[in-house]
Amino acid sequence: MFQIDIISRTPVYEQLVRQTEKFILLGILKAGDKLPSVRQLSAELSVNPNTIQKAFTELDRRGIIFSVKGRGNVVSDKALKALEVSRRSEFSEIKDKIKDFALAGISRDELHKYIDEIYDEMGEQK
């Protein structure tokens, strides 16, 4: 399920965090689902266990997962809400990017077209 890009400039723990968040947003991981153990993921991905633990600690800090004694790490029932809040906080970055696009001569209609294409690919309503 998890894959690491060893040539990526993104740290391995952050790749794991992003993949976990994406799996939750896509419905692959749901509230109450157990994540693989640190040892299991470490062996599967050939990654230092401390790196896996760092990713899990970050996900826990963000409210995406929590640890259950004797059961391991589990997807939080508030994970989707936490991700929604997190993504909404990124709106200011998107706003800055859109300003850059406008300054570069990219029209509003062209931006709308790209946004519509993305939502159509995902099967979402406009």
N, C-alpha and C positions, 0 to 999 in steps of 0.2 A: 504494500500500500504506500508506504513512505519511500521516497527516493531522494538521494542526495546528489547534487551536481558538484563534483569536486573541483571543477574549474571555475565555478561561480565566485564572484567577489563577495557575495552575501555569506555571512558566517553560517556554519552548519546549523547551529542552534536556532538561528532566525529562519532558515529554510524549513526546519521542523515546525516552528511556531506558525509560519505562514501556511504550510500545508495542512496543519491541523485545523486552523481557522477556515481554510477553503473547504475541507472535508465537512465541517459542520455547516457551513453556508450552503453546500450542495446537498445536504441531507445524508451524506455517506456515514457520518458520525452523528448520533442523536443523543439527547439528554439521557444519562444513565449508562451509556455505552462505556465499556472498559477499554482503556488504551493499552497497548502492549507494555510489558514491564521494561524498565530501564535496561536490564540485562538482555532481554530478548531483542529490543531494538538495537542495542549496541552490537550484538553479535550479527544480527541481520544486515545492518548497514555498515559494519566494520568502522564504527565510530566510538570514540572514548565514552565510557559511561557518564563521565562528568559533563560532557557536552549534552547528552540526552537529558540528564538531570537539570541542567541549566535551562533547556527548552521547557521542560515540565514546570520548573519553578516560575518561569516567565508567564506561562499559560495560567498557572494558579494565581499569580499576582494580578492578572487581567480579569480574573473571574470566569475563565473559560473552562477550566477543569478544577477538580479538588481531589485530595487524597483521602482514601478510606483505608483505615488500618486493616491489614490482612487481605484487602481486595485490590489495592493499587490505585492508579489514577483513573478517574471517571469524568466524563463530560458533564458539566454543570447544567442544571435545568434552566439556568439564567444565561447560558452561553450565547444564544442567539441575540438576546437583548444587549448583552455586553458588546457583542460584535457590531450591532446596529449603532450603538452609542459611539463606539470607536470609529466606525466608518463616517458617521455624521460629523465627527470632529475634524475629519480630513477635508471637509467642504472648503475651508479657507485655502488649502493648497490647490484644490481644483479650480477655485475662483482665480487664483494667481496664474495658473496654467492657461485658463481661458483668456485672460487678459493678454498673455504672451501670444496666444494664437491670433487674437484680434489684431494685435500690433504687427504680426507677421503677414496680415492680409487674408487670413482664413475667415470666410464669411460665417455668419450665424446659420445660414441655411446648410452650409457644409457640415458644421458641428452637429446640427440637428440630425442630418442624414446619418452621420456616424453613430450618434446615440441611438437612433431608431434601429440601425442595423444590429447593434449590440443587443438591444432588448428583443428584437425579432429572433436572433440566434438563440437566445435563452428562453424563448417562448413566453416572455413576459408581456403583460398588457401595458399600453402606453398611458 
